[in-house]
């Protein structure tokens, strides 16, 4: 595992102590370190990259870099080193990239400075203070692939110095001033680095007069084929001089990057040879202030195969010029000012002309329509890039060359795609638009880029039988299923991160392990697939989601839950039945209703006693109780249910009225009584009334002996009353009967 330490712009004055872990990269750029001490890097033995650019380093002690035997990159640029020491590099056996630019040394110092650096591939050296380069400065260097040499103020150069290194693939020279002041020195440098396999770059140089171009002839004589002018200023005179010497060279690639051309008309422009070996011409970020005043010289590019005019404020290329490019295969006019009219003119209104053209890049211009008819006759055209324009709308139908296999319409503000898309496409890029759906049949499509839209579902797989890779990240995609993937016959690669996923169990299982069963690889890593729901998983990577069995087996879980609820309900119902819960609820309801009735005054009572008894004991009541009490002197008024209840009324209402209108309630207790539901209602209601009003209204008559343990549990109130109150027993001895009646009358009359 690689670790990187960064301490940029923290005003550090010395190398910090090593962190606990072993780091491989340390960036201390833009600080105020002045001295590298002997033991600063003792704890950095694993370091592979050390960046010390833009500090104030003046001194590096001799053995400071000794522990860094694994170091591959060392950047000491933009410091204040006045001298270079061979001791710094003695143990840097693995060093591949060394940057010494922008320091204060005047020479490269000691002999054999770079001798230990056998693996060095890139060397950058020089600066405004460098004055002299000697033949022995580069001893030991072989196999160098890139050289950057800043010698803008160089005074002395020993010819053959750089030749000792051997052919170098890429050489960048900053020799501004020397072209004018000391062209012989420039020629010596160029003769050492010129080679047919070398790409030569001139940077930060002003080419003002034609004489400053003459030293380039040495490089051309050395067989240079690729030349680049980067961050330069060039006048008309210098440009004409360059164009005159190019025909006699082997230059096949010419590039101007970040350049400014001060051009103005010259009378001898038409004397420029028109036979060039150029195959590639690149103009990138080129500023030509007097472009309109300068005559067209596109005929100079007549033989090129590749032309790039990137970000150079070009707004027109006339048909007469482009039609003169019979060999042109690649044309890039991106990031310019082309309008629909200008593009139409460049393409000769669709009549043809660029017959060899294979790739056309018009991205980043001011186009507002596809204008596919402009390319119909170009039978070799395979790639078109129109990204970064303001198309907005796509026509319903279009005409394209049958050879077209690549089309880039990304960042064109499209809201809808139509059958305008060519069916011959192998690669289509519609990224960063405003699409909500994409379902246009393209039978040959192998790669589809629709990232950065508002698409809510995967395209219908049956429309793309050859699709191998789909890129649909940063959309409104919430999920996709096995069926969605099964619809693709050839899909092997998927990038769909950055969407608002609903992390269901099926989706998590599919993404984490199920895709491999379909032969599909997630190229952008599971960690970038983030859940938006459920709430417990929001913000969590799909790879880290752990869903419960209840969430993953919803149907089974709901069934078990319902079954559990059913069991609980049945259990409650059984308990209610066993303990007569319904009966108790009815009694509570009756009691609540009775409480709302106003209490009758004693003078308003109709009965002396309400008699509660089982129908099985009615014989005793009719034969003994009623005659004895109602026919005595004075007679008592009894309320009997079979005689005094209102016909048609609710039994509970009759019971409540009878109890409320009676001063006493007589309970004739027997085995038949405890088996009667209505007797229990009468008993419980009477007990409620007694408890609520705190009076003595209950008289118990025990008609026959009753074992309290045999009384059903629902007659719990009867048990309590029998335990707390005195009751009258119907005597077996006839001599005691009279006394029984006397006691009963006294109990009823008792106030």
C-alpha positions in Angstrom: 0.0 0.0 0.0 1.3 3.4 -1.0 1.3 6.3 1.4 1.8 9.9 0.5 2.9 12.8 2.7 2.1 16.4 1.7 3.3 19.5 3.4 2.9 22.2 0.7 2.8 25.9 1.7 3.0 25.4 5.4 6.1 27.6 5.9 8.2 24.6 7.0 11.8 25.5 7.7 13.0 21.9 7.9 12.1 18.4 6.9 9.4 17.1 9.3 9.8 14.0 11.3 8.6 10.9 9.5 5.1 9.8 10.2 4.4 6.4 11.9 3.7 4.6 8.6 6.2 4.1 5.8 5.5 6.7 3.2 6.6 6.4 -0.4 5.9 10.0 -1.6 6.8 13.2 0.2 5.9 16.7 -1.2 7.5 19.6 0.6 7.1 22.1 -2.2 6.4 25.8 -1.6 7.9 26.0 1.9 10.9 27.9 3.4 13.4 25.0 3.9 16.9 26.4 3.7 19.1 23.5 4.7 18.9 19.7 4.2 20.6 18.1 7.2 22.6 14.9 7.3 19.9 12.9 9.2 16.7 14.5 7.8 15.8 11.4 5.8 17.0 8.6 8.1 13.4 7.6 8.7 12.3 7.9 5.0 14.1 4.7 3.7 10.9 3.7 1.7 10.7 7.0 -0.1 10.3 6.8 -3.9 9.4 10.4 -4.7 10.7 13.5 -3.0 9.5 17.0 -4.2 11.4 20.0 -2.8 10.6 22.5 -5.5 10.1 26.3 -4.6 11.9 26.4 -1.3 15.0 28.4 -0.3 17.4 25.5 -0.1 21.0 26.8 -0.2 22.8 23.9 1.5 22.4 20.1 1.2 24.8 18.2 3.5 26.8 15.6 1.6 25.2 12.4 2.9 21.7 13.8 3.3 20.2 11.5 0.6 22.2 8.3 1.5 19.2 6.5 3.1 17.1 7.0 -0.1 18.3 4.0 -2.0 14.7 3.4 -3.4 14.2 7.0 -4.5 13.0 7.2 -8.2 12.0 10.9 -8.4 13.9 13.9 -7.0 12.8 17.5 -7.6 15.2 20.2 -6.4 14.0 22.9 -8.8 13.5 26.6 -8.0 15.8 26.8 -5.0 19.0 28.7 -4.3 21.7 26.0 -4.7 24.9 27.7 -5.9 26.9 24.4 -6.3 26.0 20.8 -7.1 27.7 17.9 -5.3 28.4 14.4 -6.5 28.0 13.2 -2.9 24.2 13.8 -3.1 23.8 11.1 -5.7 26.2 8.4 -4.6 23.5 6.2 -3.1 20.6 7.1 -5.5 20.9 3.9 -7.5 17.2 3.8 -8.3 16.8 7.4 -9.4 15.0 7.8 -12.7 13.8 11.5 -12.7 16.0 14.4 -11.6 15.0 18.1 -11.8 17.7 20.7 -11.0 16.1 23.7 -12.9 16.1 27.2 -11.6 18.9 27.2 -9.1 22.0 29.5 -8.8 24.8 27.2 -10.0 26.9 28.5 -12.8 28.3 25.1 -13.8 27.3 21.6 -13.2 30.1 21.4 -10.7 32.2 18.4 -10.0 33.4 15.8 -12.5 31.2 12.7 -12.8 28.3 14.4 -11.1 25.8 12.0 -12.5 28.0 8.9 -12.7 26.0 6.8 -10.1 22.7 7.5 -11.8 22.7 4.5 -14.1 18.8 4.3 -14.3 18.3 8.0 -15.0 15.6 8.6 -17.7 14.8 12.3 -17.3 17.2 15.1 -16.5 16.2 18.8 -16.2 19.0 21.3 -15.5 20.0 24.9 -16.1 18.6 28.2 -15.2 19.3 32.0 -15.5 22.7 31.6 -13.7 24.1 28.7 -15.8 27.0 29.9 -17.8 29.1 27.0 -18.9 28.6 23.3 -19.9 31.7 21.1 -20.2 32.3 17.9 -22.0 32.7 15.8 -18.9 29.5 17.1 -17.2 27.4 14.2 -18.4 29.8 11.3 -17.9 28.1 8.1 -17.0 24.7 9.0 -18.5 23.4 6.6 -21.1 19.9 5.6 -21.9 18.5 9.1 -21.0 15.0 9.4 -22.6 14.2 13.1 -21.9 16.4 16.2 -21.5 15.3 19.7 -20.5 18.0 22.2 -20.8 17.5 25.9 -19.8 20.5 27.8 -21.1 19.0 31.2 -21.8 22.2 33.0 -20.5 24.7 30.3 -21.5 28.1 31.7 -22.4 30.2 28.6 -23.1 29.3 25.2 -24.4 31.9 22.5 -25.3 30.8 20.8 -28.5 30.2 17.1 -27.9 29.1 17.4 -24.3 25.5 16.3 -24.9 26.5 13.9 -27.7 28.1 11.7 -25.0 24.7 10.8 -23.7 23.7 9.3 -27.0 20.4 9.7 -28.9 17.7 11.2 -26.6 14.0 10.7 -27.5 12.8 14.1 -26.2 14.9 17.2 -26.0 13.6 20.6 -24.8 15.8 23.6 -25.2 15.4 27.0 -23.7 18.1 29.1 -25.4 16.4 32.4 -25.7 18.9 35.2 -26.4 21.6 32.8 -27.6 20.0 32.6 -31.1 20.7 36.2 -31.5 23.8 36.7 -29.3 25.7 33.5 -30.0 24.3 31.4 -32.9 27.5 29.3 -33.0 26.8 28.1 -29.5 23.2 27.2 -30.5 24.5 25.3 -33.5 26.9 23.3 -31.3 24.1 22.3 -28.9 21.8 21.4 -31.8 24.4 19.3 -33.5 24.9 17.3 -30.3 21.2 16.5 -29.8 19.9 16.2 -33.4 19.0 12.7 -34.3 16.2 11.2 -36.5 14.5 9.6 -33.5 14.6 12.8 -31.4 11.6 15.1 -30.9 13.1 18.6 -30.5 11.2 21.3 -28.6 12.2 25.0 -28.3 10.6 26.8 -25.4 10.4 30.3 -24.0 12.3 31.7 -27.0 11.7 34.7 -29.1 12.3 34.4 -32.9 12.4 37.9 -34.1 14.6 38.0 -37.2 15.2 35.5 -40.0 18.8 35.1 -38.8 17.6 33.4 -35.6 16.1 30.6 -37.6 19.3 29.8 -39.5 20.9 27.6 -36.6 17.9 25.3 -37.0 19.5 24.1 -40.3 22.0 22.2 -38.2 19.2 20.3 -36.5 17.6 19.6 -39.8 20.8 18.3 -41.2 21.0 16.0 -38.2 17.8 14.3 -39.4 15.3 15.7 -36.9 11.8 14.8 -38.0 9.7 16.2 -35.1 10.0 19.8 -34.0 7.8 21.7 -31.5 7.8 25.5 -30.7 6.2 26.0 -27.3 5.6 29.2 -25.5 7.4 31.3 -28.1 7.0 34.5 -30.0 7.6 34.5 -33.8 7.5 37.3 -36.3 6.7 37.2 -40.0 10.4 37.3 -40.9 11.3 34.3 -38.7 8.3 32.4 -40.0 9.2 32.9 -43.6 12.8 31.9 -42.9 11.5 28.7 -41.3 9.2 27.9 -44.2 12.1 28.3 -46.6 14.3 25.8 -44.9 11.6 23.2 -44.2 11.5 21.8 -47.7 15.1 20.6 -47.5 14.5 18.9 -44.2 13.0 15.6 -43.0 10.5 17.4 -40.8 7.3 15.4 -40.8 5.8 16.9 -37.6 5.6 20.6 -36.9 3.8 22.0 -33.8 3.3 25.5 -32.4 1.9 25.5 -28.9 1.1 28.5 -26.7 2.7 30.6 -29.3 2.2 34.2 -30.5 2.7 35.0 -34.2 3.2 38.7 -35.1 2.5 38.3 -38.8 2.1 41.0 -41.4 2.2 40.8 -45.2 5.5 40.5 -47.0 6.0 40.8 -50.7 8.1 37.6 -51.0 5.5 35.3 -49.4 4.6 33.8 -52.7 8.2 32.8 -53.3 7.9 30.2 -50.5 8.4 26.6 -51.9 5.2 24.6 -51.8 6.7 21.2 -51.6 7.0 20.0 -48.0 7.6 16.7 -46.2 5.1 17.6 -43.5 2.6 15.0 -42.5 1.5 16.4 -39.2 0.8 20.1 -38.4 -0.3 21.2 -34.9 -1.3 24.7 -33.9 -2.5 24.8 -30.3 -3.3 27.9 -28.4 -1.8 30.1 -31.1 -2.5 33.8 -31.1 -2.3 35.6 -34.5 -3.4 39.2 -33.8 -3.1 40.2 -37.5 -4.7 37.1 -38.8 -7.2 39.0 -41.1 -4.3 40.9 -42.7 -2.2 37.9 -43.5 -2.8 36.1 -46.8 -3.9 32.5 -46.6 -1.1 30.1 -46.8 -3.0 26.8 -46.4 -1.5 25.5 -49.6 1.7 25.0 -47.5 -0.2 22.1 -45.8 -1.2 20.5 -49.0 0.6 17.2 -48.3 -0.3 16.8 -44.6 -2.2 13.9 -43.2 -3.0 15.4 -39.8 -3.9 19.0 -39.0 -4.8 20.4 -35.6 -5.9 24.0 -35.2 -6.9 23.9 -31.5 -8.0 27.0 -29.5 -6.5 29.4 -31.9 -9.4 31.8 -32.5 -10.0 30.4 -36.0 -13.5 31.3 -37.3 -13.3 30.2 -40.9 -11.5 27.9 -43.4 -12.7 28.5 -46.9 -13.7 25.6 -49.1 -11.0 26.6 -51.6 -8.4 25.8 -49.0 -9.7 22.6 -47.5 -10.4 21.1 -50.9 -6.7 21.3 -51.6 -6.0 18.7 -48.9 -6.1 15.4 -50.9 -4.2 13.4 -48.2 -5.8 14.8 -45.1 -7.0 12.0 -42.8 -7.2 13.8 -39.4 -8.6 17.3 -38.9 -9.0 19.0 -35.5 -10.4 22.5 -35.3 -11.7 22.2 -31.7 -12.2 25.2 -29.3 -12.4 27.8 -32.0 -15.2 30.1 -33.3 -16.8 28.0 -36.0 -20.5 28.6 -36.7 -22.8 26.4 -38.7 -22.2 28.6 -41.7 -18.4 28.5 -41.3 -18.5 24.7 -40.9 -20.7 24.4 -44.0 -18.2 26.5 -46.0 -15.2 24.5 -44.7 -17.0 21.3 -45.8 -17.9 22.8 -49.2 -21.6 22.6 -48.4 -21.4 18.8 -48.5 -20.1 18.5 -52.0 -17.0 16.8 -50.8 -13.3 17.6 -51.1 -11.7 16.1 -48.0 -11.9 12.7 -49.6 -9.3 11.0 -47.4 -10.7 12.4 -44.1 -11.2 9.8 -41.4 -11.5 11.9 -38.3 -13.1 15.3 -37.8 -13.1 17.1 -34.5 -15.2 20.3 -34.3 -15.8 20.2 -30.6 -16.0 23.4 -28.5 -17.2 25.7 -31.3 -20.4 27.6 -31.8 -22.4 25.0 -33.8 -26.2 24.8 -33.2 -27.2 22.0 -35.6 -25.8 18.6 -36.6 -25.7 19.3 -40.3 -25.1 15.6 -41.0 -25.5 16.2 -44.8 -22.1 17.9 -44.9 -20.4 14.6 -44.3 -22.5 12.2 -46.4 -20.1 12.0 -49.4 -17.0 11.4 -47.2 -16.8 7.6 -47.6 -13.7 7.2 -45.4 -15.0 9.3 -42.5 -15.2 7.1 -39.4 -15.0 9.5 -36.4 -16.8 12.8 -35.7 -16.5 14.8 -32.5 -19.1 17.5 -32.1 -19.0 17.7 -28.3 -19.2 21.0 -26.4 -21.4 22.8 -28.9 -25.0 24.2 -28.4 -27.1 21.7 -30.4 -30.1 21.5 -28.0 -32.2 19.6 -30.5 -31.6 16.5 -32.7 -33.5 16.1 -36.0 -35.8 13.1 -36.4 -33.8 11.8 -39.4 -30.3 12.4 -40.7 -28.0 11.3 -43.5 -24.5 10.1 -42.4 -21.7 8.4 -44.3 -22.1 4.6 -43.9 -18.5 4.3 -42.7 -19.2 6.4 -39.5 -18.4 4.3 -36.4 -17.7 6.9 -33.7 -19.8 9.9 -32.8 -19.3 12.2 -29.8 -22.2 14.5 -28.9 -21.4 15.0 -25.3 -22.0 18.4 -23.6 -24.3 19.6 -26.4 -27.4 20.3 -24.2 -29.5 17.6 -25.9 -32.8 16.7 -24.1 -33.8 13.9 -26.5 -32.2 11.5 -28.9 -33.9 10.3 -32.1 -33.4 7.9 -35.0 -31.1 10.6 -36.4 -28.2 8.6 -34.9 -26.4 6.6 -37.5 -27.0 2.8 -37.2 -23.4 2.1 -38.2 -22.0 3.4 -34.9 -19.7 1.3 -32.8 -19.0 4.0 -30.2 -21.5 6.7 -29.1 -20.8 9.4 -26.4 -23.9 11.4 -25.2 -22.4 12.3 -21.8 -23.3 15.4 -19.8 -26.5 16.2 -21.6 -30.1 16.5 -20.3 -31.4 13.1 -21.4 -34.0 11.3 -19.3 -34.2 8.2 -21.4 -32.1 6.4 -24.0 -33.7 3.7 -26.1 -32.7 4.1 -29.8 -31.8 0.9 -31.6 -28.2 0.7 -32.7 -27.4 -2.9 -33.7 -23.7 -2.5 -34.1 -23.0 -0.4 -31.0 -20.2 -1.8 -28.7 -19.5 1.2 -26.3 -22.1 3.6 -25.0 -21.3 6.7 -22.9 -24.3 8.4 -21.3 -22.8 9.6 -18.0 -23.9 12.9 -16.5 -27.6 12.8 -17.7 -30.9 12.4 -15.9 -31.6 8.8 -17.0 -33.6 6.7 -14.6 -33.2 3.2 -16.0 -30.8 1.1 -18.0 -31.4 1.2 -21.8 -33.4 -1.7 -23.2 -30.8 -4.4 -23.8 -32.5 -6.0 -26.8 -31.8 -2.8 -28.8 -28.0 -3.3 -28.5 -27.1 -6.9 -29.2 -23.3 -6.1 -29.5 -23.0 -3.7 -26.6 -19.9 -4.6 -24.6 -19.4 -1.5 -22.3 -21.9 1.0 -20.9 -20.9 4.1 -18.9 -24.0 5.5 -17.1 -22.6 7.0 -13.9 -23.9 10.3 -12.4 -27.5 9.9 -13.6 -30.8 9.3 -11.7 -30.5 5.6 -11.8 -32.1 4.0 -8.7 -31.7 0.3 -9.4 -31.2 -2.3 -12.0 -32.0 -6.0 -12.0 -30.8 -9.3 -13.3 -33.5 -9.1 -16.0 -32.1 -5.8 -17.1 -28.6 -7.3 -17.5 -29.9 -10.5 -19.1 -31.3 -8.4 -21.9 -27.8 -7.5 -23.0 -26.3 -10.4 -25.0 -22.7 -9.1 -25.0 -22.3 -6.8 -22.0 -19.0 -7.2 -20.2 -18.2 -3.8 -18.6 -20.3 -1.5 -16.5 -19.7 1.9 -14.9 -22.7 3.1 -13.0 -21.5 4.9 -9.8 -22.7 8.3 -8.6 -26.4 7.4 -8.8 -29.1 7.5 -6.1 -29.4 3.8 -5.5 -32.2 2.1 -3.5 -30.2 -0.7 -1.8 -32.7 -3.5 -1.8 -31.4 -7.0 -1.0 -31.7 -8.1 -4.6 -29.7 -5.1 -5.8 -27.0 -5.4 -3.1 -26.6 -9.1 -3.9 -26.5 -8.4 -7.6 -23.9 -5.7 -7.4 -21.6 -7.4 -4.9 -21.6 -10.9 -6.3 -24.3 -11.4 -8.9 -22.7 -9.5 -11.7 -19.8 -11.9 -12.0 -22.4 -14.6 -12.8 -23.4 -12.5 -15.7 -19.8 -12.0 -16.8 -20.0 -8.3 -16.2 -17.2 -6.3 -14.5 -17.8 -3.1 -12.5 -14.9 -0.9 -13.7 -15.4 2.0 -11.3 -15.2 0.1 -8.1 -17.9 -1.0 -5.6 -16.8 1.7 -3.1 -18.2 4.4 -5.4 -21.7 2.9 -5.5 -23.5 4.7 -2.6 -26.9 3.9 -1.2 -29.6 6.6 -0.9 -32.1 4.4 0.8 -33.2 2.7 3.1 -32.4 5.4 5.7 -30.2 3.1 7.8 -27.9 2.6 4.7 -27.9 6.1 3.3 -24.4 7.3 2.4 -23.0 3.8 2.8 -21.1 2.0 0.0 -23.0 -0.9 -1.5 -20.0 -3.1 -0.6 -20.5 -2.2 3.1 -24.3 -2.6 3.3 -25.5 -5.3 5.7 -29.3 -5.9 5.4 -31.2 -7.9 7.9 -33.1 -11.1 7.1 -36.4 -9.3 7.7 -35.4 -6.7 4.9 -34.2 -9.4 2.5 -37.1 -11.9 3.0 -40.0 -9.4 3.1 -42.7 -11.8 2.0 -41.6 -14.5 4.4 -41.1 -12.0 7.2 -44.6 -10.5 6.7 -46.1 -14.0 6.6 -44.4 -14.9 9.9 -45.4 -11.6 11.4 -49.0 -12.1 10.4 -48.9 -15.6 11.7 -47.5 -14.3 15.0 -50.2 -11.7 15.2 -52.8 -14.4 14.5 -51.4 -16.6 17.2 -51.4 -13.6 19.7 -55.0 -12.8 18.7 -56.1 -16.4 19.2 -54.2 -16.5 22.5 -55.9 -13.3 23.7 -59.3 -14.6 22.5 -58.7 -17.8 24.4 -57.7 -15.9 27.5 -60.7 -13.7 27.1 -63.0 -16.6 26.8 -61.4 -18.4 29.7 -61.6 -15.4 32.0 -64.8 -14.0 30.6 -63.3 -10.8 29.4 -66.2 -10.0 27.2 -68.6 -10.5 30.1 -66.5 -8.1 32.2 -66.5 -5.5 29.5 -70.2 -5.7 29.2 -70.6 -5.2 32.9 -68.2 -2.2 32.9 -70.1 -0.7 30.1 -73.4 -1.3 32.0 -71.9 0.3 35.1 -70.7 3.3 33.2 -74.1 3.8 31.8 -75.7 3.4 35.2 -73.3 6.0 36.7 -74.6 8.5 34.2 -78.2 8.0 35.5 -79.3 10.3 38.4 -79.6 8.4 41.7 -83.3 8.0 42.9 -84.2 9.3 46.3 -85.5 6.8 48.8 -89.0 8.2 48.5 -89.1 7.6 44.8 -88.1 3.9 45.0 -90.8 1.5 43.8 -89.7 -1.7 45.4 -88.5 -2.9 48.7 -86.3 -5.5 47.1 -85.3 -6.9 43.8 -85.1 -10.7 43.9 -82.2 -12.2 41.9 -82.6 -16.0 41.5 -82.1 -18.7 39.0 -85.1 -19.9 37.1 -84.4 -23.4 38.5 -85.2 -22.0 42.0 -88.4 -20.2 40.9 -90.5 -22.9 42.7 -89.1 -22.0 46.1 -89.5 -18.2 45.3 -93.1 -18.6 44.2 -94.1 -21.0 46.9 -92.3 -19.5 49.9 -90.6 -16.2 49.3 -93.2 -14.2 47.5 -96.2 -15.2 49.7 -94.3 -14.8 52.9 -93.1 -11.3 52.1 -95.8 -9.8 49.9 -98.7 -11.1 52.1 -97.3 -10.2 55.5 -98.2 -7.2 57.5 -97.0 -4.8 56.4 -96.6 -6.3 52.9 -93.3 -5.8 51.1 -93.0 -4.9 47.4 -90.8 -7.3 45.5 -89.5 -6.9 42.0 -89.5 -10.3 40.1 -88.0 -10.5 36.6 -90.7 -12.7 35.2 -93.4 -10.5 36.5 -92.1 -6.9 36.7 -89.6 -6.6 33.8 -90.8 -4.5 30.9 -91.7 -6.7 27.9 -89.5 -6.1 24.8 -86.8 -4.2 26.7 -83.1 -5.2 26.9 -82.6 -7.6 29.8 -79.5 -5.6 31.0 -81.6 -2.4 31.0 -84.4 -4.2 33.0 -81.8 -5.5 35.5 -80.3 -2.0 35.9 -83.7 -0.4 36.4 -84.9 -3.0 38.8 -81.7 -2.6 41.0 -81.9 1.1 40.8 -85.6 1.2 41.8 -85.2 -1.2 44.7 -83.9 -0.5 48.2 -82.4 -3.9 48.5 -81.4 -6.8 46.3 -82.0 -10.3 47.4 -79.8 -13.0 46.0 -81.2 -16.5 46.3 -78.0 -18.5 46.2 -77.8 -22.0 45.1 -75.9 -24.2 42.7 -78.3 -23.2 40.0 -77.5 -19.5 40.8 -73.8 -19.8 40.2 -74.5 -21.4 36.8 -76.7 -18.6 35.6 -75.2 -15.8 33.4 -78.0 -13.4 34.2 -77.6 -14.0 37.9 -74.0 -13.0 37.5 -75.0 -9.7 35.7 -77.4 -8.9 38.6 -74.8 -9.8 41.2 -72.0 -7.7 39.6 -74.2 -4.7 38.8 -75.4 -4.7 42.4 -71.8 -5.0 43.6 -70.8 -2.0 41.4 -73.7 0.0 42.9 -72.8 -1.0 46.4 -69.2 -0.1 46.0 -69.9 3.2 44.2 -72.6 4.4 46.6 -71.1 2.9 49.8 -74.5 1.7 51.1 -75.9 -1.6 52.3 -78.2 -2.9 49.6 -77.3 -6.6 49.3 -79.0 -9.4 51.2 -77.8 -13.0 50.6 -80.1 -16.0 51.0 -78.3 -19.3 50.9 -80.9 -21.7 49.7 -78.6 -24.7 50.0 -75.0 -25.3 51.1 -72.4 -24.1 48.5 -68.7 -25.0 48.7 -66.9 -21.7 47.9 -64.2 -23.7 46.0 -66.8 -25.0 43.6 -68.0 -21.5 42.7 -66.8 -20.7 39.1 -64.0 -18.1 38.9 -66.2 -15.7 37.1 -68.2 -15.4 40.3 -65.2 -13.9 42.0 -67.4 -11.1 43.4 -69.8 -13.7 45.0 -66.8 -15.2 46.8 -65.8 -11.8 48.1 -69.3 -10.9 49.2 -69.7 -14.2 51.0 -66.4 -13.7 52.8 -67.3 -10.1 53.8 -71.0 -10.2 54.6 -73.4 -12.2 56.7 -75.9 -14.2 54.8 -79.2 -16.0 55.7 -79.4 -19.8 55.3 -82.7 -21.6 54.5 -83.0 -23.9 57.5 -83.5 -27.6 57.3 -85.4 -27.5 60.6 -89.0 -26.4 60.3 -88.9 -24.9 63.7 -86.3 -22.4 62.4 -88.3 -21.2 59.4 -90.2 -18.5 61.2 -87.0 -17.1 62.6 -85.6 -17.0 59.1 -88.5 -14.9 57.8 -88.2 -12.5 60.6 -84.5 -12.0 60.0 -85.1 -11.5 56.3 -87.9 -8.9 56.9 -85.6 -7.1 59.3 -82.7 -7.1 56.7 -85.0 -5.7 54.0 -86.4 -3.0 56.2 -83.0 -2.1 57.6 -82.1 1.4 56.5 
